[in-house]
Amino acid sequence: MLYIINAHDKPGMAEKVAATLGAHQHYLHESDKLLVLAGGMRDEAGKERLGSVYLINVANRAAAEAWLAAEPFNKAGVFKSTTLERMRKGHWHPENAPKSADGE
């Protein structure tokens, strides 16, 4: 089942994000069998981090909740709020994704 997670950062989390980034990246790498998409949300200028979005494919909601609970940014208290919603795959066009991580 697909679950989408929207996680919005608390203000002033840059140092905590930097300190946790290695563990976060390792966690995402270790999750490559269930991670469909992940990325950081940015302000319109592309400079300020606002949070994270994850699309994961897991057996059930309990598995999605467990994955989110173990996510290093979440464990470190970076997130102000999170939503976890089940979704279905509708249209899938990965060829429309930008070529660079910054969307260019």
MOPAC internal coordinates of N, CA, C and O (Angstrom, degrees):
PM7 1SCF
backbone

  N    0.0000 0     0.00 0     0.00 0    0    0    0
  C    1.4372 1     0.00 0     0.00 0    1    0    0
  C    1.5225 1   109.24 1     0.00 0    2    1    0
  O    1.2310 1   121.65 1   -37.78 1    3    2    1
  N    1.3179 1   114.45 1   142.22 1    3    2    1
  C    1.4543 1   119.37 1   178.13 1    5    3    2
  C    1.5229 1   110.47 1   -89.49 1    6    5    3
  O    1.2310 1   121.25 1   -42.86 1    7    6    5
  N    1.3213 1   115.21 1   137.14 1    7    6    5
  C    1.4636 1   122.84 1   173.66 1    9    7    6
  C    1.5116 1   107.93 1  -130.67 1   10    9    7
  O    1.2310 1   121.21 1   -42.36 1   11   10    9
  N    1.3252 1   115.30 1   137.64 1   11   10    9
  C    1.4535 1   120.83 1   175.22 1   13   11   10
  C    1.5236 1   107.97 1  -110.77 1   14   13   11
  O    1.2310 1   121.66 1   -45.99 1   15   14   13
  N    1.3045 1   114.43 1   134.01 1   15   14   13
  C    1.4620 1   121.90 1  -179.16 1   17   15   14
  C    1.5243 1   107.65 1  -118.16 1   18   17   15
  O    1.2310 1   120.80 1   -55.52 1   19   18   17
  N    1.3178 1   116.07 1   124.48 1   19   18   17
  C    1.4660 1   122.59 1   172.04 1   21   19   18
  C    1.5138 1   106.44 1  -109.86 1   22   21   19
  O    1.2310 1   120.67 1   -57.71 1   23   22   21
  N    1.3024 1   116.31 1   122.29 1   23   22   21
  C    1.4606 1   121.47 1  -178.18 1   25   23   22
  C    1.5206 1   108.93 1  -124.95 1   26   25   23
  O    1.2310 1   120.75 1   -62.49 1   27   26   25
  N    1.3221 1   116.17 1   117.51 1   27   26   25
  C    1.4631 1   121.61 1  -179.93 1   29   27   26
  C    1.5288 1   109.50 1  -100.35 1   30   29   27
  O    1.2310 1   121.35 1   -47.73 1   31   30   29
  N    1.3321 1   115.03 1   132.27 1   31   30   29
  C    1.4623 1   120.64 1  -178.44 1   33   31   30
  C    1.5253 1   112.19 1   -73.54 1   34   33   31
  O    1.2310 1   121.26 1   -28.67 1   35   34   33
  N    1.3136 1   115.20 1   151.33 1   35   34   33
  C    1.4601 1   121.51 1   167.30 1   37   35   34
  C    1.5238 1   106.88 1   -72.37 1   38   37   35
  O    1.2310 1   119.55 1   -25.19 1   39   38   37
  N    1.3162 1   118.46 1   154.81 1   39   38   37
  C    1.4719 1   120.35 1   175.16 1   41   39   38
  C    1.5355 1   110.40 1   -63.95 1   42   41   39
  O    1.2310 1   120.75 1   -31.15 1   43   42   41
  N    1.3161 1   116.17 1   148.85 1   43   42   41
  C    1.4567 1   121.56 1   173.60 1   45   43   42
  C    1.5140 1   115.46 1    72.07 1   46   45   43
  O    1.2310 1   120.02 1  -148.33 1   47   46   45
  N    1.3073 1   117.57 1    31.67 1   47   46   45
  C    1.4593 1   121.19 1  -176.41 1   49   47   46
  C    1.5274 1   114.09 1   -98.82 1   50   49   47
  O    1.2310 1   119.49 1  -172.33 1   51   50   49
  N    1.3248 1   118.58 1     7.67 1   51   50   49
  C    1.4702 1   121.04 1  -174.38 1   53   51   50
  C    1.5233 1   112.69 1   -55.79 1   54   53   51
  O    1.2310 1   119.76 1   135.42 1   55   54   53
  N    1.3265 1   118.06 1   -44.58 1   55   54   53
  C    1.4697 1   120.19 1  -179.44 1   57   55   54
  C    1.5247 1   111.34 1   -66.82 1   58   57   55
  O    1.2310 1   120.38 1   139.20 1   59   58   57
  N    1.3193 1   116.88 1   -40.80 1   59   58   57
  C    1.4635 1   120.33 1   179.77 1   61   59   58
  C    1.5296 1   110.54 1   -67.34 1   62   61   59
  O    1.2310 1   120.47 1   140.63 1   63   62   61
  N    1.3352 1   116.70 1   -39.37 1   63   62   61
  C    1.4695 1   120.51 1   176.37 1   65   63   62
  C    1.5253 1   109.67 1   -61.42 1   66   65   63
  O    1.2310 1   120.28 1   133.06 1   67   66   65
  N    1.3250 1   117.07 1   -46.94 1   67   66   65
  C    1.4669 1   120.89 1  -179.78 1   69   67   66
  C    1.5224 1   111.21 1   -60.60 1   70   69   67
  O    1.2310 1   120.45 1   139.35 1   71   70   69
  N    1.3353 1   116.74 1   -40.65 1   71   70   69
  C    1.4633 1   120.46 1  -178.58 1   73   71   70
  C    1.5273 1   112.09 1   -70.38 1   74   73   71
  O    1.2310 1   120.08 1   155.77 1   75   74   73
  N    1.3143 1   117.46 1   -24.23 1   75   74   73
  C    1.4637 1   122.26 1  -174.98 1   77   75   74
  C    1.5206 1   112.30 1  -103.74 1   78   77   75
  O    1.2310 1   119.98 1   172.84 1   79   78   77
  N    1.3198 1   117.65 1    -7.16 1   79   78   77
  C    1.4586 1   121.90 1  -172.70 1   81   79   78
  C    1.5224 1   113.50 1   -56.31 1   82   81   79
  O    1.2310 1   119.57 1   136.71 1   83   82   81
  N    1.3085 1   118.42 1   -43.29 1   83   82   81
  C    1.4726 1   120.77 1   179.95 1   85   83   82
  C    1.5157 1   111.93 1   -60.54 1   86   85   83
  O    1.2310 1   120.31 1   133.96 1   87   86   85
  N    1.3214 1   117.02 1   -46.04 1   87   86   85
  C    1.4729 1   121.23 1   178.90 1   89   87   86
  C    1.5236 1   110.22 1   -64.91 1   90   89   87
  O    1.2310 1   120.49 1   140.46 1   91   90   89
  N    1.3240 1   116.67 1   -39.54 1   91   90   89
  C    1.4699 1   121.73 1   178.35 1   93   91   90
  C    1.5261 1   110.27 1   -61.07 1   94   93   91
  O    1.2310 1   120.19 1   130.28 1   95   94   93
  N    1.3173 1   117.23 1   -49.72 1   95   94   93
  C    1.4660 1   120.97 1  -179.45 1   97   95   94
  C    1.5288 1   111.33 1   -63.30 1   98   97   95
  O    1.2310 1   120.46 1   140.11 1   99   98   97
  N    1.3186 1   116.73 1   -39.89 1   99   98   97
  C    1.4671 1   120.32 1   177.02 1  101   99   98
  C    1.5341 1   110.19 1   -62.18 1  102  101   99
  O    1.2310 1   120.27 1   136.74 1  103  102  101
  N    1.3219 1   117.09 1   -43.26 1  103  102  101
  C    1.4726 1   121.74 1   179.57 1  105  103  102
  C    1.5320 1   110.61 1   -60.99 1  106  105  103
  O    1.2310 1   120.39 1   136.34 1  107  106  105
  N    1.3181 1   116.85 1   -43.66 1  107  106  105
  C    1.4636 1   119.66 1   178.45 1  109  107  106
  C    1.5236 1   110.76 1   -64.49 1  110  109  107
  O    1.2310 1   120.42 1   138.52 1  111  110  109
  N    1.3230 1   116.80 1   -41.48 1  111  110  109
  C    1.4710 1   120.19 1   177.86 1  113  111  110
  C    1.5330 1   110.60 1   -62.03 1  114  113  111
  O    1.2310 1   120.49 1   137.69 1  115  114  113
  N    1.3104 1   116.67 1   -42.31 1  115  114  113
  C    1.4671 1   120.64 1   179.14 1  117  115  114
  C    1.5263 1   111.99 1   -69.16 1  118  117  115
  O    1.2310 1   120.24 1   161.60 1  119  118  117
  N    1.3238 1   117.14 1   -18.40 1  119  118  117
  C    1.4656 1   122.52 1  -179.22 1  121  119  118
  C    1.5227 1   112.52 1   -95.34 1  122  121  119
  O    1.2310 1   119.80 1  -166.65 1  123  122  121
  N    1.3265 1   117.98 1    13.35 1  123  122  121
  C    1.4615 1   119.86 1  -171.59 1  125  123  122
  C    1.5244 1   114.32 1   -62.82 1  126  125  123
  O    1.2310 1   119.42 1   163.15 1  127  126  125
  N    1.3237 1   118.70 1   -16.85 1  127  126  125
  C    1.4674 1   120.58 1   178.19 1  129  127  126
  C    1.5312 1   111.96 1   -79.27 1  130  129  127
  O    1.2310 1   119.61 1   162.00 1  131  130  129
  N    1.3237 1   118.35 1   -18.00 1  131  130  129
  C    1.4613 1   120.92 1  -179.72 1  133  131  130
  C    1.5169 1   113.61 1  -121.46 1  134  133  131
  O    1.2310 1   119.93 1   166.96 1  135  134  133
  N    1.3090 1   117.75 1   -13.04 1  135  134  133
  C    1.4545 1   121.67 1  -178.43 1  137  135  134
  C    1.5249 1   110.04 1   -81.34 1  138  137  135
  O    1.2310 1   120.60 1   -58.94 1  139  138  137
  N    1.3142 1   116.46 1   121.06 1  139  138  137
  C    1.4593 1   121.85 1   177.62 1  141  139  138
  C    1.5124 1   109.92 1   -91.58 1  142  141  139
  O    1.2310 1   120.49 1   137.93 1  143  142  141
  N    1.3268 1   116.67 1   -42.07 1  143  142  141
  C    1.4508 1   122.04 1  -177.94 1  145  143  142
  C    1.5183 1   108.23 1  -158.37 1  146  145  143
  O    1.2310 1   120.72 1   -35.82 1  147  146  145
  N    1.3084 1   116.22 1   144.18 1  147  146  145
  C    1.4593 1   120.98 1   173.74 1  149  147  146
  C    1.5215 1   107.98 1  -149.94 1  150  149  147
  O    1.2310 1   121.12 1   -34.50 1  151  150  149
  N    1.3123 1   115.46 1   145.50 1  151  150  149
  C    1.4501 1   118.70 1   177.28 1  153  151  150
  C    1.5106 1   111.36 1  -169.46 1  154  153  151
  O    1.2310 1   121.90 1   -21.74 1  155  154  153
  N    1.3104 1   113.97 1   158.26 1  155  154  153
  C    1.4499 1   120.50 1   177.88 1  157  155  154
  C    1.5185 1   110.64 1   -86.66 1  158  157  155
  O    1.2310 1   120.80 1   -41.47 1  159  158  157
  N    1.3188 1   116.08 1   138.53 1  159  158  157
  C    1.4628 1   120.73 1   174.03 1  161  159  158
  C    1.5230 1   108.22 1   -84.52 1  162  161  159
  O    1.2310 1   120.85 1   -38.32 1  163  162  161
  N    1.3230 1   115.98 1   141.68 1  163  162  161
  C    1.4619 1   122.59 1  -177.20 1  165  163  162
  C    1.5258 1   110.57 1  -128.28 1  166  165  163
  O    1.2310 1   121.18 1   -19.93 1  167  166  165
  N    1.3257 1   115.36 1   160.07 1  167  166  165
  C    1.4616 1   119.63 1   172.18 1  169  167  166
  C    1.5329 1   108.35 1   -70.90 1  170  169  167
  O    1.2310 1   120.41 1    -7.19 1  171  170  169
  N    1.3258 1   116.83 1   172.81 1  171  170  169
  C    1.4683 1   120.90 1  -176.18 1  173  171  170
  C    1.5196 1   113.21 1   -59.34 1  174  173  171
  O    1.2310 1   119.88 1   148.79 1  175  174  173
  N    1.3182 1   117.84 1   -31.21 1  175  174  173
  C    1.4669 1   120.99 1   178.44 1  177  175  174
  C    1.5250 1   111.54 1   -76.45 1  178  177  175
  O    1.2310 1   120.33 1   168.09 1  179  178  177
  N    1.3329 1   116.97 1   -11.91 1  179  178  177
  C    1.4542 1   120.69 1   179.33 1  181  179  178
  C    1.5129 1   113.73 1    79.46 1  182  181  179
  O    1.2310 1   119.78 1  -167.73 1  183  182  181
  N    1.3074 1   118.02 1    12.27 1  183  182  181
  C    1.4640 1   120.77 1  -174.41 1  185  183  182
  C    1.5260 1   113.46 1  -104.12 1  186  185  183
  O    1.2310 1   120.48 1   138.63 1  187  186  185
  N    1.3223 1   116.69 1   -41.37 1  187  186  185
  C    1.4643 1   119.63 1  -174.51 1  189  187  186
  C    1.5328 1   110.52 1   -95.08 1  190  189  187
  O    1.2310 1   121.19 1   -49.07 1  191  190  189
  N    1.3086 1   115.34 1   130.93 1  191  190  189
  C    1.4521 1   121.93 1   177.28 1  193  191  190
  C    1.5278 1   108.96 1   -75.33 1  194  193  191
  O    1.2310 1   120.84 1   -47.74 1  195  194  193
  N    1.3350 1   116.00 1   132.26 1  195  194  193
  C    1.4577 1   121.51 1   179.57 1  197  195  194
  C    1.5220 1   112.65 1  -110.65 1  198  197  195
  O    1.2310 1   120.29 1   156.97 1  199  198  197
  N    1.3262 1   117.04 1   -23.03 1  199  198  197
  C    1.4558 1   120.47 1  -177.78 1  201  199  198
  C    1.5183 1   111.04 1   161.15 1  202  201  199
  O    1.2310 1   121.01 1    24.15 1  203  202  201
  N    1.3277 1   115.66 1  -155.85 1  203  202  201
  C    1.4595 1   121.59 1  -176.80 1  205  203  202
  C    1.5180 1   110.35 1  -140.05 1  206  205  203
  O    1.2310 1   121.48 1   -26.60 1  207  206  205
  N    1.3333 1   114.77 1   153.40 1  207  206  205
  C    1.4570 1   122.32 1   172.72 1  209  207  206
  C    1.5188 1   107.20 1  -126.83 1  210  209  207
  O    1.2310 1   120.97 1   -43.45 1  211  210  209
  N    1.3211 1   115.74 1   136.55 1  211  210  209
  C    1.4582 1   121.64 1   178.07 1  213  211  210
  C    1.5201 1   108.38 1  -131.16 1  214  213  211
  O    1.2310 1   120.60 1   -41.05 1  215  214  213
  N    1.3015 1   116.46 1   138.95 1  215  214  213
  C    1.4546 1   122.56 1   170.76 1  217  215  214
  C    1.5223 1   105.69 1  -120.45 1  218  217  215
  O    1.2310 1   120.84 1   -64.37 1  219  218  217
  N    1.3314 1   116.00 1   115.63 1  219  218  217
  C    1.4601 1   120.11 1  -175.86 1  221  219  218
  C    1.5233 1   110.07 1  -123.40 1  222  221  219
  O    1.2310 1   120.89 1   -27.39 1  223  222  221
  N    1.3128 1   115.90 1   152.61 1  223  222  221
  C    1.4565 1   123.50 1   179.09 1  225  223  222
  C    1.5275 1   107.33 1  -117.05 1  226  225  223
  O    1.2310 1   121.02 1   -75.93 1  227  226  225
  N    1.3337 1   115.66 1   104.07 1  227  226  225
  C    1.4629 1   122.15 1  -176.16 1  229  227  226
  C    1.5246 1   109.82 1  -131.29 1  230  229  227
  O    1.2310 1   120.56 1    -8.85 1  231  230  229
  N    1.3161 1   116.54 1   171.15 1  231  230  229
  C    1.4686 1   121.86 1  -174.89 1  233  231  230
  C    1.5258 1   113.64 1   -69.38 1  234  233  231
  O    1.2310 1   120.30 1   146.91 1  235  234  233
  N    1.3367 1   117.04 1   -33.09 1  235  234  233
  C    1.4606 1   119.52 1  -174.47 1  237  235  234
  C    1.5305 1   110.03 1  -165.73 1  238  237  235
  O    1.2310 1   121.01 1    -3.35 1  239  238  237
  N    1.3330 1   115.67 1   176.65 1  239  238  237
  C    1.4548 1   120.87 1  -178.25 1  241  239  238
  C    1.5336 1   111.60 1   -62.31 1  242  241  239
  O    1.2310 1   120.27 1   141.46 1  243  242  241
  N    1.3120 1   117.09 1   -38.54 1  243  242  241
  C    1.4690 1   119.85 1   179.78 1  245  243  242
  C    1.5286 1   110.57 1   -59.20 1  246  245  243
  O    1.2310 1   120.30 1   140.21 1  247  246  245
  N    1.3228 1   117.03 1   -39.79 1  247  246  245
  C    1.4687 1   120.48 1   178.21 1  249  247  246
  C    1.5273 1   110.69 1   -66.99 1  250  249  247
  O    1.2310 1   120.18 1   141.77 1  251  250  249
  N    1.3288 1   117.26 1   -38.23 1  251  250  249
  C    1.4668 1   120.90 1   177.60 1  253  251  250
  C    1.5210 1   110.26 1   -65.74 1  254  253  251
  O    1.2310 1   120.21 1   137.34 1  255  254  253
  N    1.3201 1   117.20 1   -42.66 1  255  254  253
  C    1.4659 1   121.05 1   178.31 1  257  255  254
  C    1.5201 1   111.20 1   -63.51 1  258  257  255
  O    1.2310 1   120.46 1   139.57 1  259  258  257
  N    1.3239 1   116.73 1   -40.43 1  259  258  257
  C    1.4651 1   120.69 1   178.78 1  261  259  258
  C    1.5251 1   110.66 1   -65.54 1  262  261  259
  O    1.2310 1   120.43 1   139.19 1  263  262  261
  N    1.3314 1   116.78 1   -40.81 1  263  262  261
  C    1.4577 1   120.00 1   178.50 1  265  263  262
  C    1.5229 1   110.24 1   -61.65 1  266  265  263
  O    1.2310 1   120.33 1   134.02 1  267  266  265
  N    1.3175 1   116.98 1   -45.98 1  267  266  265
  C    1.4613 1   120.83 1   179.91 1  269  267  266
  C    1.5249 1   111.52 1   -65.16 1  270  269  267
  O    1.2310 1   120.12 1   140.32 1  271  270  269
  N    1.3087 1   117.37 1   -39.68 1  271  270  269
  C    1.4699 1   120.58 1   179.90 1  273  271  270
  C    1.5241 1   111.66 1   -61.77 1  274  273  271
  O    1.2310 1   120.18 1   148.44 1  275  274  273
  N    1.3318 1   117.26 1   -31.56 1  275  274  273
  C    1.4612 1   121.63 1  -178.06 1  277  275  274
  C    1.5313 1   113.16 1   -90.36 1  278  277  275
  O    1.2310 1   119.87 1   172.52 1  279  278  277
  N    1.3289 1   117.86 1    -7.48 1  279  278  277
  C    1.4600 1   121.49 1  -178.41 1  281  279  278
  C    1.5291 1   108.72 1   -63.98 1  282  281  279
  O    1.2310 1   119.28 1   -53.95 1  283  282  281
  N    1.3325 1   118.98 1   126.05 1  283  282  281
  C    1.4599 1   121.93 1  -172.41 1  285  283  282
  C    1.5286 1   116.21 1   -57.35 1  286  285  283
  O    1.2310 1   119.27 1   140.34 1  287  286  285
  N    1.3257 1   119.00 1   -39.66 1  287  286  285
  C    1.4659 1   118.74 1   176.50 1  289  287  286
  C    1.5243 1   110.36 1   -62.76 1  290  289  287
  O    1.2310 1   120.60 1   139.24 1  291  290  289
  N    1.3186 1   116.47 1   -40.76 1  291  290  289
  C    1.4661 1   120.61 1   178.66 1  293  291  290
  C    1.5249 1   110.71 1   -64.38 1  294  293  291
  O    1.2310 1   120.56 1   133.68 1  295  294  293
  N    1.3217 1   116.54 1   -46.32 1  295  294  293
  C    1.4683 1   120.76 1   179.34 1  297  295  294
  C    1.5308 1   111.85 1   -61.91 1  298  297  295
  O    1.2310 1   120.30 1   148.08 1  299  298  297
  N    1.3233 1   117.03 1   -31.92 1  299  298  297
  C    1.4688 1   121.43 1  -178.59 1  301  299  298
  C    1.5302 1   112.49 1   -81.41 1  302  301  299
  O    1.2310 1   119.99 1   174.89 1  303  302  301
  N    1.3254 1   117.62 1    -5.11 1  303  302  301
  C    1.4545 1   120.50 1   178.82 1  305  303  302
  C    1.5200 1   114.56 1    82.45 1  306  305  303
  O    1.2310 1   120.13 1  -158.44 1  307  306  305
  N    1.3236 1   117.35 1    21.56 1  307  306  305
  C    1.4622 1   121.52 1   179.96 1  309  307  306
  C    1.5348 1   111.16 1   -69.84 1  310  309  307
  O    1.2310 1   120.46 1   143.67 1  311  310  309
  N    1.3130 1   116.73 1   -36.33 1  311  310  309
  C    1.4638 1   119.92 1  -171.89 1  313  311  310
  C    1.5236 1   112.77 1   -82.79 1  314  313  311
  O    1.2310 1   121.48 1   -46.85 1  315  314  313
  N    1.3224 1   114.77 1   133.15 1  315  314  313
  C    1.4589 1   122.63 1   173.97 1  317  315  314
  C    1.5190 1   109.38 1   -79.75 1  318  317  315
  O    1.2310 1   120.75 1   139.83 1  319  318  317
  N    1.3429 1   116.17 1   -40.17 1  319  318  317
  C    1.4606 1   121.28 1  -179.29 1  321  319  318
  C    1.5192 1   109.28 1  -152.35 1  322  321  319
  O    1.2310 1   121.53 1   -26.62 1  323  322  321
  N    1.3137 1   114.67 1   153.38 1  323  322  321
  C    1.4631 1   121.01 1   175.13 1  325  323  322
  C    1.5234 1   108.37 1  -138.15 1  326  325  323
  O    1.2310 1   121.48 1   -31.91 1  327  326  325
  N    1.3179 1   114.77 1   148.09 1  327  326  325
  C    1.4610 1   120.78 1   168.71 1  329  327  326
  C    1.5139 1   107.26 1  -124.45 1  330  329  327
  O    1.2310 1   121.38 1   -34.91 1  331  330  329
  N    1.3037 1   114.97 1   145.09 1  331  330  329
  C    1.4637 1   122.44 1  -179.91 1  333  331  330
  C    1.5187 1   106.44 1  -131.70 1  334  333  331
  O    1.2310 1   120.87 1   -66.20 1  335  334  333
  N    1.3183 1   115.95 1   113.80 1  335  334  333
  C    1.4576 1   120.60 1  -176.19 1  337  335  334
  C    1.5170 1   110.30 1  -130.06 1  338  337  335
  O    1.2310 1   121.45 1   -43.37 1  339  338  337
  N    1.3244 1   114.83 1   136.63 1  339  338  337
  C    1.4635 1   119.42 1   172.78 1  341  339  338
  C    1.5200 1   108.14 1   -74.61 1  342  341  339
  O    1.2310 1   120.99 1   -35.92 1  343  342  341
  N    1.3130 1   115.71 1   144.08 1  343  342  341
  C    1.4599 1   119.67 1   177.83 1  345  343  342
  C    1.5197 1   109.44 1  -141.55 1  346  345  343
  O    1.2310 1   121.20 1   -12.14 1  347  346  345
  N    1.2823 1   115.30 1   167.86 1  347  346  345
  C    1.4613 1   120.54 1   174.54 1  349  347  346
  C    1.5147 1   108.41 1  -116.51 1  350  349  347
  O    1.2310 1   121.23 1   -30.13 1  351  350  349
  N    1.3052 1   115.26 1   149.87 1  351  350  349
  C    1.4587 1   119.67 1   177.19 1  353  351  350
  C    1.5175 1   107.95 1   -75.05 1  354  353  351
  O    1.2310 1   121.02 1   -57.79 1  355  354  353
  N    1.2999 1   115.66 1   122.21 1  355  354  353
  C    1.4605 1   121.25 1   175.98 1  357  355  354
  C    1.5126 1   108.81 1  -104.69 1  358  357  355
  O    1.2310 1   121.10 1    82.86 1  359  358  357
  N    1.2848 1   115.51 1   -97.14 1  359  358  357
  C    1.4591 1   120.73 1   178.40 1  361  359  358
  C    1.5244 1   108.60 1   -92.62 1  362  361  359
  O    1.2310 1   120.94 1   -40.88 1  363  362  361
  N    1.3049 1   115.82 1   139.12 1  363  362  361
  C    1.4619 1   121.55 1  -177.42 1  365  363  362
  C    1.5181 1   107.88 1  -132.87 1  366  365  363
  O    1.2310 1   120.66 1   -68.47 1  367  366  365
  N    1.3242 1   116.35 1   111.53 1  367  366  365
  C    1.4565 1   121.49 1  -178.09 1  369  367  366
  C    1.5311 1   110.35 1  -134.64 1  370  369  367
  O    1.2310 1   119.90 1  -110.03 1  371  370  369
  N    1.3271 1   117.79 1    69.97 1  371  370  369
  C    1.4724 1   119.11 1  -179.05 1  373  371  370
  C    1.5180 1   112.87 1   -61.20 1  374  373  371
  O    1.2310 1   120.01 1   158.34 1  375  374  373
  N    1.3237 1   117.58 1   -21.66 1  375  374  373
  C    1.4693 1   119.79 1   178.65 1  377  375  374
  C    1.5287 1   111.85 1   -66.86 1  378  377  375
  O    1.2310 1   120.15 1   163.32 1  379  378  377
  N    1.3248 1   117.31 1   -16.68 1  379  378  377
  C    1.4604 1   121.12 1   178.10 1  381  379  378
  C    1.5282 1   113.08 1   -86.56 1  382  381  379
  O    1.2310 1   120.42 1   175.41 1  383  382  381
  N    1.2994 1   116.80 1    -4.59 1  383  382  381
  C    1.4643 1   119.81 1   179.41 1  385  383  382
  C    1.5204 1   109.67 1   -67.92 1  386  385  383
  O    1.2310 1   119.94 1   -31.89 1  387  386  385
  N    1.3246 1   117.72 1   148.11 1  387  386  385
  C    1.4609 1   119.89 1   178.62 1  389  387  386
  C    1.5199 1   111.06 1   -65.35 1  390  389  387
  O    1.2310 1   121.07 1   -22.27 1  391  390  389
  N    1.2915 1   115.55 1   157.73 1  391  390  389
  C    1.4622 1   121.09 1  -179.02 1  393  391  390
  C    1.5112 1   113.25 1   -76.05 1  394  393  391
  O    1.2310 1   120.11 1   152.70 1  395  394  393
  N    1.3497 1   117.40 1   -27.30 1  395  394  393
  C    1.4542 1   120.07 1  -178.56 1  397  395  394
  C    1.5272 1   110.21 1  -111.87 1  398  397  395
  O    1.2310 1   120.72 1   -18.90 1  399  398  397
  N    1.3076 1   116.22 1   161.10 1  399  398  397
  C    1.4671 1   121.57 1   178.70 1  401  399  398
  C    1.5210 1   111.72 1   -62.99 1  402  401  399
  O    1.2310 1   120.03 1   153.39 1  403  402  401
  N    1.3070 1   117.54 1   -26.61 1  403  402  401
  C    1.4637 1   121.68 1  -179.35 1  405  403  402
  C    1.5182 1   113.03 1   -87.79 1  406  405  403
  O    1.2310 1   120.33 1  -176.98 1  407  406  405
  N    1.3337 1   116.98 1     3.02 1  407  406  405
  C    1.4561 1   120.06 1   175.00 1  409  407  406
  C    1.5086 1   115.57 1    87.20 1  410  409  407
  O    1.2310 1   120.51 1  -157.25 1  411  410  409
  N    1.2992 1   116.63 1    22.75 1  411  410  409
  C    1.4757 1   119.67 1  -179.68 1  413  411  410
  C    1.5058 1   110.65 1  -109.67 1  414  413  411
  O    1.2310 1   120.10 1   180.00 1  415  414  413

